[in-house]
Amino acid sequence: MRGSFMSYLTVGHLYTALHAACASGVARVIEANGEDVAYADLGNEERLQALDEGEIDILVSAWFPQDEDILKHGHEVIGSLYHPELNFSALTSAGKGQGWTAGDFSSLVTTAEARPFVERVLERRADLKELPFEVVATENVLSRLKQDEEAGKCPLVAVWQPHAVFHTDMLDSLPDGDLLDGQVQTARLVLRKGFRDEVDEDLIDELSIMMLSNKVMSALDHAVSVDGMGPEEAAESWQRGRLIPR
């Protein structure tokens, strides 16, 4: 938030490793334009209120179209940071491919964020309802899948990408496993109402063309949630080409 005695921008983000790392990546662009950055960790239900009340200048990030209610409040949406995907996947070691069926798997493992989409598919795929259904915390997905692999189990997995697990070679997406029915999701930046008039247009332009990709975001998530880096350290490592070979 800006004012006569403040010379920084406040970036809000969900309190997860993925979103914190994304916010730090965006902050590096802001800082390169001569602005200092403060961060605000937000719960999912706090994001819109923080924008409405001017507590944050930029929200990093919102996923559209599922967050389209934000548009009703007059805030500006810019950019296209990455495109979240949601597919059924299987452990690479299991070697599953064309023609997979429920009988190939020991359980169905998902997260709370992915569960509504999975349940929609279960309405059409009665065979999948026979699998033990397990909801795992997003931050525990990687360790859980390692346990299953070591135990010789073969779960059917539904986890939003980007995620740290996709920075490894543990999972392969299954053919005909799209849980979004072809719908494209886009992670975008949200500027609070009136923000554009308070900053240099060059900053807005640079943020508008910034791209991270699912591959970069998965690497950032892995750096923070698995390797123990701080979000800012991970963002710097990415910028210097240390997380993903260029």
N, C-alpha and C positions, 0 to 999 in steps of 0.2 A: 504494500500500500504506500502511496506517495503523498507527500505533503511538504509544507515549507521547511520542516526540520528533518525530513527523511530523504535519503538518497539511495534507497534500495527498493527492489521489487520483491513482493512476497509470492512465492510459488507454492501452491497447495497440491498435495498428492495423497493417494490412498496409502495407509500405513502398511505397506508390504515391501519386500525387498525389490520386487519387479518395478513398482511404481516409484519407489524412492530412487532407484538407479536411473530410471527414465527422467525424473525431475532433475537429477544432477547433470545428466547429459544436456538437457535443455538449458540449465543454468550456465553451462560453459559457453553457450552461444550468447546468452544475455551478458555475461561478464566480459566477453570479448568486445561487446559494444559499450563498455564503460559503465555498466550498472552493477551495483552490488546486489546480492540475492539473500533473502531469508526464506526459510522453509516452514511450512505448516503441515503437520501430519493430520489427516482427516479420515473419519469413518465414512462409509458409503453414503449415509444419510446426512452427513454434515457438509458435503461438497457444495450443494446448491445454495444453502444458507450462507456459507462463507463468501460465495460470489455475490449474492444479493446484498449482503451487509458490508461489502468492500473489505473484508478481512484478508482476502487474497487478490492478487492482480491477475494471476494466470493459474488455471487448473491443468495439471499434467497427470494424466490425460483422461478424457472421457471417450467411451466407446460408442460409436454410432452405427446403426440406428437405436441401439437399446437405451442410450441415454438422451434420446431426443427431447425429453421434457425440458431439458436445459434451455432449449431454443425458445420456449414460451416466455422466458424471463428477460429477453432482450440482450443477452450476452452474445458475444461474437465468437464464432467457431472458425478456426483456421487450421491449415496444414493437414498432413497425412503422415503420421510418424511411422506407423506399421499397421498391418492387417491381421488382427487376431483370427485364429482358425480353431475349429473344434472338430476333431475326427476320432473315430474309434482307432485305437492303436493296439499293438501287441508287442511283447518282448521280441527283440530282434533274434535272440537265441532260439525262439520258438519256431521261427521260419514259416509263419502263417502268411497266406497270400490269397489268391483268387479262390472263390468258393468257400470261404470260411463260414462256419456255423457256430451256434451257441455251444454245441458239444465239444468244440475245440478248446474251450476255456474252463478254468476252475472257478472264476468269480468275475464280477463286473465291478471295477474300481473306478470311482469318480471323485469329484470334489463338489462342495456346496455350490460353487459358481457354475459348474457345468451340469449339475443335477437336473434343472428344469428342462434342458435340451435333451438329456438322456431319457427322461420320463416321457417326453413327447415321442421319441423313437420307439420306446417300449410299447406304446399304444398300437404301433404298426407291426412290431416284431414280437409276437407272443412267445416265440422260442427263447428270447433273451430274458424273459421274466423268470425263467427257471433257474437262472444263475444267482448265487448269493450276491446280494447288492450291498456294497460297502462304500461309504462316503469318508474320504480321508482328507485331513487338513492339507491345504495346498503346499505348505512348507514341509509336509511329511511324505509327499508323493515319491520322491527319489529314494528315500530310505526304505519305504514300504516295498517298492518294486524290487529293490536289491534283495530284500528278505525273501520275497516270493521267488525270485530267480534262483537264489541259493537253495530254497526248499524244493525246487523242481516244479513249482506251480506255474500256471500260464494264465494270468488274468487278462480279461478284456478291459482296456483302459480308455477312459474318456477324460482328458485333461486339456484345458485351454492352452494353446500355443500363442505366444511365447511362454516358456517355462524353463527352469534350469535343467529339467530332464532332457529337453531337446537340444541341449548343448553337449550331451553325451550321445553315444551310439546305442543306447538301450532300447529305444522304441522305433518301430516302423509303422507308419500310417497304413491302415488296411484299405484295399480297394472297396469302393461303394460304402465307405464308412463316414461320409460327411454328415455331421449332425446339424448343420446350419441350412440344409436344403438349398445350397447354392448361394445363400445370402452373404454378401460381403460386409464384414465388420471393419471399421476404420477407427484407429486411435488418433484423436485429434486434440488440439490445444483449445482451451476456452479462455477468452479474454473477458474480464469483467466489463460491464457496461461503462462506456466512457474512457476506457483505458487507452484506446488507440489515439485519442486526442492529447494524451499526456506524455507520449514517448516519441522518439525519433522514428520516422517511417521506415528507415533502413532496418531497424530491429524487427519490426513487424514483418518486413519482407524476408529477412533471414529465417525467422521462425516459421514462416509460411512454407518455405521450401525445404525445411529440415526433414531428413529421412533417417530412420534408424533400422527398420526391418525386423522381422521376427527372429532372424539369426542373431543379430546384434543384441536384441533385447534378451534372448535366451542366454547369451553369453554374459550379459550384465547381471542377470538374475543369478546365474551360477556363481559368478564372482562374489556376489554379496551373500547369498544364502548358503553356499557350500564352501567357498574358499575363505570366507570371513573378511573380505574387504569391506571398507566403508563405501557407501554409495558414491561419494565424491572421488575416492581413490579408484573405484571401478570405472567411473566415467572418464577419468584422466587416462587410465590404462587403455580404454577403448580408443580414445582420441589419438593416443600415441601409437596405435596399431599393435598393442600387446595382447589383446584378448582374442582377436581374430586376425590371422595373417592377411595382409593386403596384397 
